[in-house]
């Protein structure tokens, strides 16, 4: 039988040491030694029994391997099902992170309560007592008749309970509170998070239990702990939004069983999180009168087209270096677009402060926002309004060309469904048969955009 002992490994160069030191003796990095386990004798530990390869591995032709049946279970929350790719896959591990108080525990408690009676659910809490979980469930109006609760932080004991209960779905709230008896470091340390997650992932793969891991985030907004944690799990979800605001957004960053960048939108109420079936309605201001600097963009979040409002404010700068500020968009892309506007449109803003914001707190990462940003900036700079029933999308290249974007026809159909009457789009995205109720203005160069705006 293999015996394990503690050693310390440098995260920079991989060197190993028998005891902790502030500086790595090999590469000289400071505070880079983290605790890990090593096997000091032949054989394999019981802790790894039953995992991949224990029954004898062999090389096979990929064409000979029969794919397993992908079994999905609806979590009962349509927006969460969408982000997961259509439901929860048996044996999958989902890591969900977000700021404190944003609604991670609330959403998972609501999801577990909506599972069918024949699917056993286990809620493992390391931060709250069972009484606190019960109080929150009553406040949310959640029935807990079929839900089991366990207050435990030892990962070995959690696995013992899970093997005895055999739940189909299990929630760990949170992974940073767990510890393994095999390590001496405190819960929440890099070594403890990595080892606890590895043991739970093995449990999920062996037993087919679908597992949710709640993860803390750092002040920079990234998941706390080692980056390998995100590689070990099947799906990574991030909660976005202001904890003090009403709306919450869940975004899929990684998904082995579905599309990434899917978006789920929720509204926080006194009865928990409620689904928002039409997110465009909350991201559009719908001004009574046209406003300078406001443009409606049709963006794609995964497979869903969504309309958001892009606002720009251009003002005389009192600084030697004018400010370029973006909220919800990439900062460097704004600087590039302003350079394209000067080079191919002759419009200079070197003495102007430029502020660009996406209304509602949503973050737009795709390049289809380029044309909307330029129009909003131009509208504010010239103090000229655009029609309330106009939608815009398109990528702007450095040569001044308006490049096509994916899913153009789907974007146009969504705009027409919401009552918009005209669209400014790349010429390559113009549908051959048109879209009922929508007047389309195709453009291929930025000069054509300026002529249309004039």
SEZA-733497 format. One line per field, with one value per residue (C-alpha): residue number from 0; y, z, x; chain; residue in three letters. Coordinates in Angstrom, 1 decimal. Layout:
// SEZA-733497
num <- NUM, ...
py <- Y, ...
pz <- Z, ...
px <- X, ...
chaine <- A, ...
residu <- ALA, ...
//
This chain:
// SEZA-733497
num <- 0, 1, 2, 3, 4, 5, 6, 7, 8, 9, 10, 11, 12, 13, 14, 15, 16, 17, 18, 19, 20, 21, 22, 23, 24, 25, 26, 27, 28, 29, 30, 31, 32, 33, 34, 35, 36, 37, 38, 39, 40, 41, 42, 43, 44, 45, 46, 47, 48, 49, 50, 51, 52, 53, 54, 55, 56, 57, 58, 59, 60, 61, 62, 63, 64, 65, 66, 67, 68, 69, 70, 71, 72, 73, 74, 75, 76, 77, 78, 79, 80, 81, 82, 83, 84, 85, 86, 87, 88, 89, 90, 91, 92, 93, 94, 95, 96, 97, 98, 99, 100, 101, 102, 103, 104, 105, 106, 107, 108, 109, 110, 111, 112, 113, 114, 115, 116, 117, 118, 119, 120, 121, 122, 123, 124, 125, 126, 127, 128, 129, 130, 131, 132, 133, 134, 135, 136, 137, 138, 139, 140, 141, 142, 143, 144, 145, 146, 147, 148, 149, 150, 151, 152, 153, 154, 155, 156, 157, 158, 159, 160, 161, 162, 163, 164, 165, 166, 167, 168, 169, 170, 171, 172, 173, 174, 175, 176, 177, 178, 179, 180, 181, 182, 183, 184, 185, 186, 187, 188, 189, 190, 191, 192, 193, 194, 195, 196, 197, 198, 199, 200, 201, 202, 203, 204, 205, 206, 207, 208, 209, 210, 211, 212, 213, 214, 215, 216, 217, 218, 219, 220, 221, 222, 223, 224, 225, 226, 227, 228, 229, 230, 231, 232, 233, 234, 235, 236, 237, 238, 239, 240, 241, 242, 243, 244, 245, 246, 247, 248, 249, 250, 251, 252, 253, 254, 255, 256, 257, 258, 259, 260, 261, 262, 263, 264, 265, 266, 267, 268, 269, 270, 271, 272, 273, 274, 275, 276, 277, 278, 279, 280, 281, 282, 283, 284, 285, 286, 287, 288, 289, 290, 291, 292, 293, 294, 295, 296, 297, 298, 299, 300, 301, 302, 303, 304, 305, 306, 307, 308, 309, 310, 311, 312, 313, 314, 315, 316, 317, 318, 319, 320, 321, 322, 323, 324, 325, 326, 327, 328, 329, 330, 331, 332, 333, 334, 335, 336, 337, 338, 339, 340, 341, 342, 343, 344, 345, 346, 347, 348, 349, 350, 351, 352, 353, 354, 355, 356, 357, 358, 359, 360, 361, 362, 363, 364, 365, 366, 367, 368, 369, 370, 371, 372, 373, 374, 375, 376, 377, 378, 379, 380, 381, 382, 383, 384, 385, 386, 387, 388, 389, 390, 391, 392, 393, 394, 395, 396, 397, 398, 399, 400, 401, 402, 403, 404, 405, 406, 407, 408, 409, 410, 411, 412, 413, 414, 415, 416, 417, 418, 419, 420, 421, 422, 423, 424, 425, 426, 427, 428, 429, 430, 431, 432, 433, 434, 435, 436, 437, 438, 439, 440, 441, 442, 443, 444, 445, 446, 447, 448, 449, 450, 451, 452, 453
py <- 0.0, 3.5, 5.9, 9.6, 12.3, 16.1, 17.9, 21.4, 22.2, 25.5, 26.8, 28.6, 26.0, 22.7, 22.1, 20.1, 20.6, 18.6, 21.7, 25.1, 28.1, 31.6, 31.4, 28.6, 27.4, 26.5, 29.5, 32.1, 32.9, 34.2, 32.6, 30.1, 26.8, 25.1, 21.9, 18.8, 15.0, 12.4, 8.6, 7.2, 3.4, 1.2, 0.6, 3.0, 4.5, 3.6, 7.2, 6.8, 3.4, 3.2, 6.2, 6.2, 3.4, 1.3, -1.6, -1.8, 0.6, -0.2, 1.7, 1.7, 3.1, 6.1, 4.6, 1.5, 3.5, 3.7, 7.0, 7.0, 8.2, 11.9, 12.0, 15.5, 16.5, 19.8, 21.8, 23.4, 26.9, 27.6, 30.3, 28.0, 25.2, 27.5, 28.4, 24.7, 23.8, 22.3, 20.8, 19.1, 16.2, 13.1, 13.0, 16.5, 19.0, 22.7, 25.5, 28.6, 31.8, 35.4, 38.2, 37.8, 38.2, 38.0, 35.0, 31.8, 29.9, 31.2, 30.0, 26.6, 26.1, 27.0, 24.7, 21.7, 22.2, 22.1, 18.6, 15.8, 13.7, 10.6, 12.5, 12.6, 15.9, 16.7, 20.2, 20.3, 23.6, 24.5, 28.1, 27.9, 25.7, 23.6, 25.9, 28.9, 27.0, 26.1, 29.8, 30.9, 28.1, 29.3, 32.9, 31.8, 29.6, 26.5, 23.1, 21.0, 17.6, 15.9, 17.8, 16.5, 18.9, 18.2, 20.6, 19.3, 20.6, 17.4, 16.2, 12.5, 12.5, 14.3, 11.5, 8.8, 10.4, 10.8, 7.1, 6.2, 8.5, 8.1, 11.5, 12.3, 15.9, 17.4, 21.0, 22.0, 25.5, 26.3, 24.6, 27.0, 25.8, 22.2, 20.4, 17.1, 15.2, 14.3, 17.9, 20.1, 23.5, 25.5, 25.3, 27.7, 27.3, 26.4, 22.8, 22.2, 23.6, 21.6, 18.3, 18.7, 19.4, 16.5, 14.0, 15.4, 15.3, 11.6, 10.9, 12.5, 10.6, 7.3, 7.5, 9.6, 12.3, 15.8, 18.1, 21.9, 23.6, 27.1, 29.1, 32.4, 35.1, 37.5, 41.3, 41.2, 39.1, 35.8, 32.5, 32.1, 29.2, 27.6, 28.1, 24.3, 24.3, 25.6, 22.9, 20.1, 20.9, 20.5, 23.8, 27.2, 29.8, 33.4, 35.5, 39.1, 42.3, 44.7, 42.9, 45.9, 46.0, 44.1, 42.1, 39.2, 37.7, 34.2, 33.6, 30.3, 30.7, 27.0, 24.2, 20.7, 19.8, 23.0, 26.4, 28.9, 32.6, 31.6, 34.1, 33.6, 36.7, 36.8, 39.5, 39.4, 39.7, 39.1, 35.6, 34.8, 34.9, 35.1, 34.4, 37.2, 35.6, 38.7, 40.3, 42.9, 44.6, 45.4, 46.6, 49.1, 52.5, 53.3, 57.1, 59.1, 61.3, 60.5, 61.2, 62.1, 59.5, 56.6, 53.6, 50.2, 47.2, 43.7, 41.4, 37.6, 35.9, 32.3, 31.3, 34.1, 37.5, 40.4, 44.1, 46.5, 50.3, 51.7, 55.3, 57.7, 61.1, 63.3, 66.5, 69.1, 67.9, 70.0, 67.5, 67.2, 63.6, 63.3, 60.5, 57.3, 55.5, 52.4, 50.4, 47.0, 47.3, 46.7, 49.9, 49.3, 48.7, 52.2, 53.8, 51.8, 52.8, 56.5, 56.1, 54.5, 57.4, 60.0, 58.2, 57.2, 59.8, 62.9, 63.4, 64.3, 63.9, 64.4, 67.3, 65.5, 63.2, 60.1, 58.0, 54.9, 52.8, 49.7, 50.2, 47.7, 46.5, 43.9, 43.2, 43.0, 41.2, 40.6, 42.9, 43.4, 46.3, 48.4, 50.1, 50.9, 52.5, 54.7, 55.8, 56.6, 58.6, 60.5, 61.2, 62.7, 64.7, 66.3, 66.5, 64.8, 62.2, 58.8, 57.3, 55.4, 52.5, 51.9, 49.0, 48.6, 45.9, 45.3, 45.0, 47.9, 47.0, 49.1, 49.7, 51.3, 48.3, 47.2, 43.5, 40.9, 39.2, 35.8, 35.2, 38.3, 37.2, 35.9, 39.4, 41.1, 38.8, 39.6, 43.3, 43.1, 41.0, 43.8, 46.5, 48.1, 49.5, 50.0, 48.5, 49.6, 46.5, 45.2, 44.7, 41.1, 40.4, 41.7, 38.8, 38.0, 37.9, 40.7, 40.8, 41.7, 45.1, 46.0, 48.5, 47.5, 49.9, 47.9, 49.6, 48.2, 51.2, 53.7, 56.5, 55.1, 55.3, 59.0, 59.6, 57.8, 59.8, 63.1
pz <- 0.0, -0.8, 2.0, 1.6, 3.0, 2.8, 0.6, -0.8, -4.5, -6.1, -8.3, -10.5, -11.4, -9.9, -7.5, -4.4, -0.8, 2.4, 4.4, 3.7, 3.1, 2.1, -1.0, -3.5, -3.4, -7.1, -8.9, -6.1, -6.3, -3.0, -1.4, -4.2, -2.1, -1.7, 0.2, -1.8, -1.3, -2.5, -2.5, -1.0, -1.7, -4.6, -5.3, -5.5, -2.6, -1.8, -2.2, -5.9, -6.2, -8.9, -10.8, -14.5, -15.4, -12.2, -14.1, -16.6, -19.4, -23.0, -26.3, -28.5, -31.9, -31.4, -33.9, -31.7, -28.6, -28.1, -26.7, -23.6, -23.5, -22.4, -19.8, -19.0, -16.2, -16.1, -13.0, -13.1, -13.7, -17.5, -17.5, -15.6, -18.0, -20.9, -19.4, -18.7, -22.3, -21.9, -18.4, -16.0, -17.3, -15.1, -13.4, -14.4, -12.0, -12.2, -10.5, -9.9, -8.6, -7.8, -5.4, -1.8, -1.5, -5.3, -5.0, -5.5, -2.6, -3.2, -6.8, -6.0, -3.1, -5.4, -8.1, -5.7, -4.4, -8.0, -8.8, -9.2, -6.0, -7.4, -7.7, -4.3, -3.6, -0.9, 0.1, 1.9, 3.7, 5.2, 5.9, 7.5, 10.0, 8.9, 10.9, 8.8, 5.6, 6.8, 7.6, 4.1, 2.5, 4.4, 3.4, -0.3, 0.0, -0.9, 0.1, 1.6, 1.9, -0.6, 0.1, 2.5, 4.3, 5.7, 7.7, 7.3, 6.2, 6.1, 2.5, 3.6, 5.8, 3.0, 0.6, 3.2, 3.6, -0.2, -0.8, 1.9, 0.6, -3.1, -4.2, -7.9, -7.3, -4.7, -3.8, -2.0, -0.4, -0.6, -1.8, 0.1, 3.5, 2.9, 4.1, 3.7, 6.7, 4.5, 4.5, 7.3, 5.7, 6.6, 4.7, 1.7, 1.0, -2.5, -1.5, 0.4, -2.4, -5.1, -3.1, -1.9, -5.4, -6.9, -4.4, -5.1, -8.9, -8.6, -6.5, -9.2, -12.1, -10.2, -8.9, -11.7, -9.2, -10.7, -8.5, -7.9, -6.3, -5.0, -5.2, -3.6, -5.7, -5.1, -5.0, -8.7, -9.5, -10.3, -8.6, -5.4, -5.2, -7.9, -11.6, -11.9, -10.2, -13.3, -15.4, -13.2, -13.5, -16.5, -16.4, -15.0, -14.4, -13.2, -11.5, -12.7, -11.6, -8.7, -5.4, -4.5, -7.8, -8.9, -11.8, -11.9, -14.9, -15.1, -17.8, -18.9, -19.2, -19.8, -20.7, -21.9, -22.6, -24.3, -25.8, -23.9, -23.4, -22.8, -20.6, -18.0, -16.6, -13.2, -11.0, -7.3, -5.3, -1.7, -2.7, -4.3, -7.9, -10.7, -14.3, -16.9, -20.1, -22.2, -21.2, -23.9, -22.0, -19.1, -21.1, -23.2, -21.9, -24.6, -24.3, -25.0, -27.3, -29.4, -27.4, -28.8, -28.1, -27.7, -30.1, -29.9, -30.5, -31.3, -29.7, -29.4, -26.1, -27.0, -29.0, -27.8, -29.6, -27.2, -27.6, -25.5, -25.4, -26.1, -24.8, -25.5, -24.1, -25.9, -24.1, -24.3, -22.3, -19.7, -19.5, -21.6, -22.2, -22.9, -21.1, -22.8, -20.5, -21.2, -19.1, -20.4, -23.5, -24.1, -23.5, -26.1, -28.8, -28.2, -28.9, -32.1, -33.3, -32.7, -34.8, -37.6, -37.3, -37.7, -40.5, -42.7, -41.7, -40.9, -37.5, -34.9, -31.2, -29.7, -27.5, -26.4, -23.5, -24.7, -22.3, -23.5, -21.5, -22.0, -20.2, -17.5, -16.5, -19.2, -20.7, -24.5, -25.7, -29.4, -32.2, -33.6, -31.2, -33.2, -35.5, -32.7, -30.6, -33.5, -34.2, -30.6, -30.3, -33.6, -32.4, -29.2, -30.8, -33.3, -30.9, -33.4, -32.5, -34.2, -34.6, -31.6, -33.9, -35.3, -34.5, -35.4, -35.5, -37.4, -37.1, -38.2, -39.6, -39.5, -43.3, -42.7, -44.0, -42.3, -41.8, -41.4, -38.1, -37.3, -37.0, -38.8, -39.9, -36.4, -35.0, -37.5, -36.7, -33.0, -33.7, -35.9, -33.2, -30.7, -32.9, -34.5, -38.0, -39.5, -39.2, -40.2, -40.9, -42.9, -46.6, -46.3, -43.6, -45.8, -46.2, -49.7, -48.9, -46.4, -43.0, -42.7, -41.1, -41.1, -43.5, -43.9, -44.7, -45.8, -45.6, -46.6, -45.8, -42.9, -45.5, -46.4, -42.7, -42.6, -45.8, -44.2, -41.0, -42.8
px <- 0.0, 1.3, 1.8, 1.4, 3.5, 3.5, 5.9, 6.0, 6.1, 7.0, 4.2, 6.8, 9.4, 7.9, 10.8, 9.9, 11.0, 10.4, 9.5, 8.1, 10.3, 9.6, 11.8, 12.2, 15.9, 15.9, 14.3, 14.3, 10.6, 9.0, 6.0, 5.6, 5.8, 2.4, 1.6, 0.9, 1.0, 3.5, 3.5, 6.6, 6.1, 4.8, 1.2, -1.7, -3.6, -7.2, -8.0, -7.7, -9.3, -12.0, -10.8, -9.7, -7.5, -7.9, -9.5, -6.7, -6.2, -5.4, -4.8, -7.9, -8.9, -11.2, -13.7, -14.0, -15.0, -18.7, -19.8, -21.9, -25.5, -25.6, -28.4, -29.6, -31.9, -33.7, -32.9, -36.4, -35.0, -35.1, -32.5, -30.0, -30.8, -30.0, -26.6, -25.8, -26.5, -30.0, -29.9, -27.6, -25.5, -25.2, -21.8, -20.9, -19.2, -20.3, -18.3, -20.3, -18.6, -19.6, -19.4, -20.6, -24.4, -25.1, -27.3, -25.3, -26.7, -30.2, -30.3, -28.9, -31.4, -34.2, -32.9, -32.6, -36.1, -37.5, -36.0, -38.5, -39.2, -37.4, -34.1, -32.4, -30.7, -28.0, -27.1, -23.7, -23.1, -19.7, -20.6, -24.1, -25.8, -28.8, -31.1, -29.9, -30.5, -34.0, -34.7, -33.6, -35.7, -38.8, -38.2, -37.9, -41.0, -39.0, -40.3, -37.6, -39.4, -37.1, -33.9, -31.3, -28.9, -25.5, -23.3, -19.8, -16.3, -14.3, -14.2, -13.6, -16.7, -18.7, -17.8, -18.8, -22.2, -22.6, -21.8, -24.4, -27.1, -26.4, -27.8, -28.3, -27.5, -25.2, -24.3, -21.0, -21.3, -18.5, -15.3, -13.1, -14.5, -13.6, -10.4, -8.7, -7.3, -4.3, -3.1, -2.0, -2.8, -5.8, -9.1, -9.1, -5.4, -4.3, -3.5, -6.7, -8.9, -7.1, -7.1, -10.8, -12.0, -10.0, -11.7, -15.1, -14.6, -13.6, -16.7, -18.9, -17.3, -17.5, -21.1, -22.7, -23.7, -24.1, -22.1, -22.4, -19.4, -19.8, -16.5, -15.5, -14.0, -11.1, -11.3, -10.3, -13.4, -11.6, -12.2, -10.2, -7.7, -5.6, -6.4, -6.3, -9.7, -11.3, -9.6, -10.8, -14.5, -16.8, -18.5, -17.6, -20.4, -19.9, -22.5, -22.3, -24.1, -24.2, -25.0, -27.1, -28.9, -32.0, -30.7, -28.3, -26.6, -25.0, -22.5, -20.9, -17.1, -16.4, -18.8, -17.8, -21.5, -22.8, -22.0, -19.9, -20.9, -24.5, -26.3, -29.0, -30.8, -32.5, -34.2, -33.6, -36.8, -37.8, -38.8, -35.5, -34.3, -37.0, -36.3, -36.3, -37.6, -37.1, -33.7, -33.9, -36.7, -34.5, -31.5, -33.4, -34.3, -36.9, -36.6, -39.8, -37.8, -34.7, -31.5, -28.1, -25.4, -27.8, -27.8, -29.5, -27.2, -28.2, -25.7, -25.5, -25.0, -24.4, -27.4, -29.7, -29.9, -30.3, -30.9, -28.9, -28.5, -25.0, -24.6, -21.8, -20.9, -18.3, -17.2, -14.4, -11.5, -9.7, -6.7, -3.6, -4.5, -8.2, -10.0, -11.3, -13.6, -15.7, -18.1, -19.2, -16.8, -13.1, -11.1, -8.5, -11.1, -12.6, -9.2, -8.8, -12.3, -11.6, -8.4, -10.4, -12.9, -10.1, -8.2, -11.2, -13.8, -11.7, -13.3, -10.7, -11.4, -8.0, -9.3, -12.4, -13.2, -15.1, -17.2, -19.0, -21.4, -23.6, -26.9, -28.0, -24.5, -24.2, -20.8, -20.4, -17.3, -18.0, -16.8, -20.4, -20.6, -18.0, -20.5, -22.9, -20.1, -18.9, -22.5, -23.1, -19.8, -20.6, -24.2, -23.0, -20.1, -22.4, -25.4, -27.6, -30.2, -30.9, -34.3, -35.7, -36.7, -33.2, -30.9, -27.2, -24.6, -21.3, -17.6, -15.3, -11.9, -8.7, -9.1, -12.5, -14.5, -17.7, -17.2, -20.1, -20.9, -22.3, -26.1, -27.1, -30.5, -31.3, -30.4, -32.7, -35.6, -35.2, -35.2, -38.3, -40.1, -39.5, -41.0, -37.9, -38.4, -34.9, -31.5, -28.0, -25.9, -22.9, -23.7, -22.6, -25.3, -28.2, -30.7, -31.7, -35.4, -35.5, -37.2, -40.9, -41.5, -37.8, -36.1, -32.5, -29.6, -26.5, -23.1, -19.7, -17.3, -17.2, -17.5, -21.0, -21.9, -21.0, -23.1, -26.0, -25.7, -25.5
chaine <- A, A, A, A, A, A, A, A, A, A, A, A, A, A, A, A, A, A, A, A, A, A, A, A, A, A, A, A, A, A, A, A, A, A, A, A, A, A, A, A, A, A, A, A, A, A, A, A, A, A, A, A, A, A, A, A, A, A, A, A, A, A, A, A, A, A, A, A, A, A, A, A, A, A, A, A, A, A, A, A, A, A, A, A, A, A, A, A, A, A, A, A, A, A, A, A, A, A, A, A, A, A, A, A, A, A, A, A, A, A, A, A, A, A, A, A, A, A, A, A, A, A, A, A, A, A, A, A, A, A, A, A, A, A, A, A, A, A, A, A, A, A, A, A, A, A, A, A, A, A, A, A, A, A, A, A, A, A, A, A, A, A, A, A, A, A, A, A, A, A, A, A, A, A, A, A, A, A, A, A, A, A, A, A, A, A, A, A, A, A, A, A, A, A, A, A, A, A, A, A, A, A, A, A, A, A, A, A, A, A, A, A, A, A, A, A, A, A, A, A, A, A, A, A, A, A, A, A, A, A, A, A, A, A, A, A, A, A, A, A, A, A, A, A, A, A, A, A, A, A, A, A, A, A, A, A, A, A, A, A, A, A, A, A, A, A, A, A, A, A, A, A, A, A, A, A, A, A, A, A, A, A, A, A, A, A, A, A, A, A, A, A, A, A, A, A, A, A, A, A, A, A, A, A, A, A, A, A, A, A, A, A, A, A, A, A, A, A, A, A, A, A, A, A, A, A, A, A, A, A, A, A, A, A, A, A, A, A, A, A, A, A, A, A, A, A, A, A, A, A, A, A, A, A, A, A, A, A, A, A, A, A, A, A, A, A, A, A, A, A, A, A, A, A, A, A, A, A, A, A, A, A, A, A, A, A, A, A, A, A, A, A, A, A, A, A, A, A, A, A, A, A, A, A, A, A, A, A, A, A, A, A, A, A, A, A, A, A, A, A, A, A, A, A, A, A, A, A, A, A, A, A, A, A, A, A, A, A, A, A, A, A, A, A, A, A, A, A, A, A, A, A, A, A
residu <- UNK, UNK, UNK, UNK, UNK, UNK, UNK, UNK, UNK, UNK, UNK, UNK, UNK, UNK, UNK, UNK, UNK, UNK, UNK, UNK, UNK, UNK, UNK, UNK, UNK, UNK, UNK, UNK, UNK, UNK, UNK, UNK, UNK, UNK, UNK, UNK, UNK, UNK, UNK, UNK, UNK, UNK, UNK, UNK, UNK, UNK, UNK, UNK, UNK, UNK, UNK, UNK, UNK, UNK, UNK, UNK, UNK, UNK, UNK, UNK, UNK, UNK, UNK, UNK, UNK, UNK, UNK, UNK, UNK, UNK, UNK, UNK, UNK, UNK, UNK, UNK, UNK, UNK, UNK, UNK, UNK, UNK, UNK, UNK, UNK, UNK, UNK, UNK, UNK, UNK, UNK, UNK, UNK, UNK, UNK, UNK, UNK, UNK, UNK, UNK, UNK, UNK, UNK, UNK, UNK, UNK, UNK, UNK, UNK, UNK, UNK, UNK, UNK, UNK, UNK, UNK, UNK, UNK, UNK, UNK, UNK, UNK, UNK, UNK, UNK, UNK, UNK, UNK, UNK, UNK, UNK, UNK, UNK, UNK, UNK, UNK, UNK, UNK, UNK, UNK, UNK, UNK, UNK, UNK, UNK, UNK, UNK, UNK, UNK, UNK, UNK, UNK, UNK, UNK, UNK, UNK, UNK, UNK, UNK, UNK, UNK, UNK, UNK, UNK, UNK, UNK, UNK, UNK, UNK, UNK, UNK, UNK, UNK, UNK, UNK, UNK, UNK, UNK, UNK, UNK, UNK, UNK, UNK, UNK, UNK, UNK, UNK, UNK, UNK, UNK, UNK, UNK, UNK, UNK, UNK, UNK, UNK, UNK, UNK, UNK, UNK, UNK, UNK, UNK, UNK, UNK, UNK, UNK, UNK, UNK, UNK, UNK, UNK, UNK, UNK, UNK, UNK, UNK, UNK, UNK, UNK, UNK, UNK, UNK, UNK, UNK, UNK, UNK, UNK, UNK, UNK, UNK, UNK, UNK, UNK, UNK, UNK, UNK, UNK, UNK, UNK, UNK, UNK, UNK, UNK, UNK, UNK, UNK, UNK, UNK, UNK, UNK, UNK, UNK, UNK, UNK, UNK, UNK, UNK, UNK, UNK, UNK, UNK, UNK, UNK, UNK, UNK, UNK, UNK, UNK, UNK, UNK, UNK, UNK, UNK, UNK, UNK, UNK, UNK, UNK, UNK, UNK, UNK, UNK, UNK, UNK, UNK, UNK, UNK, UNK, UNK, UNK, UNK, UNK, UNK, UNK, UNK, UNK, UNK, UNK, UNK, UNK, UNK, UNK, UNK, UNK, UNK, UNK, UNK, UNK, UNK, UNK, UNK, UNK, UNK, UNK, UNK, UNK, UNK, UNK, UNK, UNK, UNK, UNK, UNK, UNK, UNK, UNK, UNK, UNK, UNK, UNK, UNK, UNK, UNK, UNK, UNK, UNK, UNK, UNK, UNK, UNK, UNK, UNK, UNK, UNK, UNK, UNK, UNK, UNK, UNK, UNK, UNK, UNK, UNK, UNK, UNK, UNK, UNK, UNK, UNK, UNK, UNK, UNK, UNK, UNK, UNK, UNK, UNK, UNK, UNK, UNK, UNK, UNK, UNK, UNK, UNK, UNK, UNK, UNK, UNK, UNK, UNK, UNK, UNK, UNK, UNK, UNK, UNK, UNK, UNK, UNK, UNK, UNK, UNK, UNK, UNK, UNK, UNK, UNK, UNK, UNK, UNK, UNK, UNK, UNK, UNK, UNK, UNK, UNK, UNK, UNK, UNK, UNK, UNK, UNK, UNK, UNK, UNK, UNK, UNK, UNK, UNK, UNK, UNK, UNK, UNK, UNK, UNK, UNK, UNK, UNK, UNK, UNK, UNK, UNK, UNK, UNK, UNK, UNK, UNK, UNK, UNK, UNK, UNK, UNK, UNK, UNK, UNK, UNK, UNK, UNK, UNK, UNK
//
